[in-house]
Amino acid sequence: MLVLPQPGQSLSEELVDLTADDLVVMMAFRRRPRIVRPLLQQLQRDGVPVLLMCEPQAHSLFPLSRWQLCAPLDSVSAYDSYASVNSLINLLANAFLHETLDSGRPRIHDIATLYQQLDELEQR
């Protein structure tokens, strides 16, 4: 799993190697950058499958993705609420970890061990 772009890299450098065997999870919520639509169009031309996470009103982007997961942002306050989005991200991350448990669990353990060895994180 990669989060793109990586520091010091352009988006194009990261995307050039993606194939139909990969999966792009595109988070495209309200106030999307202009690059979202051309990026989705390019991924579609390249045959790269896309899971689009967005608010329901982003229906014009649906044809550019294979799957869509919509989460409402509406709130009674003046600000959008990303609570449902964060819950959805948590669900997907846990499902991914569960599917890759054989390699995921030891990796998490190794990371936690390195945190301690390097004293990288502040203690609770």
C-alpha positions in Angstrom: 0.0 0.0 0.0 1.3 3.4 -1.0 0.1 6.9 -0.3 0.8 9.1 -3.4 2.7 11.2 -4.2 5.7 10.3 -2.0 7.8 13.2 -0.7 10.0 14.7 -3.5 8.1 12.9 -6.2 5.6 14.2 -8.7 2.3 12.4 -9.1 3.1 11.4 -12.7 6.3 9.6 -11.5 4.3 7.6 -9.0 1.5 6.7 -11.4 3.4 5.6 -14.5 4.0 2.1 -13.2 0.4 1.4 -12.2 -1.4 -1.5 -14.0 -4.6 -3.3 -14.1 -3.2 -5.5 -11.2 -3.1 -2.4 -8.9 -6.0 -0.6 -7.2 -6.2 3.1 -6.7 -8.3 4.4 -3.8 -9.2 7.9 -4.7 -10.5 10.2 -1.9 -12.2 13.0 -3.7 -14.4 14.9 -1.3 -15.9 18.4 -1.6 -13.5 21.1 -2.7 -11.6 18.6 -4.9 -8.3 19.8 -6.5 -8.6 20.3 -10.3 -6.4 17.3 -11.0 -8.9 14.8 -9.7 -11.0 14.5 -13.0 -8.0 14.3 -15.4 -6.3 11.9 -13.1 -9.3 9.6 -13.0 -9.6 9.8 -16.8 -5.9 8.8 -17.2 -6.3 5.9 -14.8 -9.4 4.8 -16.7 -7.4 5.0 -20.1 -4.6 2.9 -18.5 -7.1 0.3 -17.2 -6.2 0.9 -13.6 -9.1 0.0 -11.3 -10.3 2.8 -9.1 -12.3 2.8 -5.8 -13.7 6.3 -5.5 -14.5 7.6 -2.0 -16.6 10.8 -2.2 -19.7 12.5 -1.0 -23.0 11.5 -2.8 -23.1 14.7 -4.8 -19.9 13.8 -6.7 -22.0 11.6 -9.0 -20.4 13.1 -12.1 -17.2 11.2 -11.2 -18.9 7.8 -10.8 -18.3 6.8 -14.5 -14.6 7.3 -14.0 -14.3 4.6 -11.3 -15.1 1.0 -11.0 -16.5 1.2 -7.4 -17.9 4.1 -5.4 -18.2 4.4 -1.6 -20.1 7.5 -0.7 -20.1 9.1 2.7 -22.2 12.1 3.6 -20.5 15.3 4.8 -23.7 17.1 5.9 -23.8 18.5 9.4 -26.1 20.7 11.5 -23.1 22.9 12.1 -21.4 25.4 9.7 -18.7 22.9 8.9 -18.7 19.6 7.0 -18.5 16.5 9.1 -15.9 13.9 8.1 -17.0 11.4 10.9 -18.5 9.0 8.4 -15.5 9.3 6.1 -13.1 8.5 8.9 -15.2 5.5 9.9 -15.2 4.2 6.3 -11.4 4.6 6.2 -11.0 2.7 9.4 -13.3 -0.1 8.1 -11.3 -0.4 4.9 -7.9 -0.3 6.7 -9.0 -3.0 9.1 -10.4 -5.1 6.2 -7.1 -4.8 4.3 -5.2 -5.8 7.4 -7.5 -8.8 8.0 -7.0 -10.0 4.4 -3.2 -9.6 4.7 -2.9 -10.8 8.4 -0.1 -13.3 7.8 2.2 -10.5 6.7 0.4 -7.5 8.3 0.6 -8.6 12.0 4.4 -9.3 12.1 5.0 -6.0 10.3 3.0 -4.1 12.8 4.9 -5.9 15.6 8.3 -5.1 14.0 7.3 -1.4 13.6 6.3 -1.2 17.3 9.6 -2.8 18.3 11.5 -0.2 16.2 9.5 2.6 17.8 10.7 1.4 21.2 14.3 0.7 20.1 14.7 4.1 18.5 12.7 5.9 21.2 10.9 7.6 18.3 7.5 8.3 19.9 6.8 10.1 23.1 5.6 7.9 25.9 2.0 8.0 27.1 
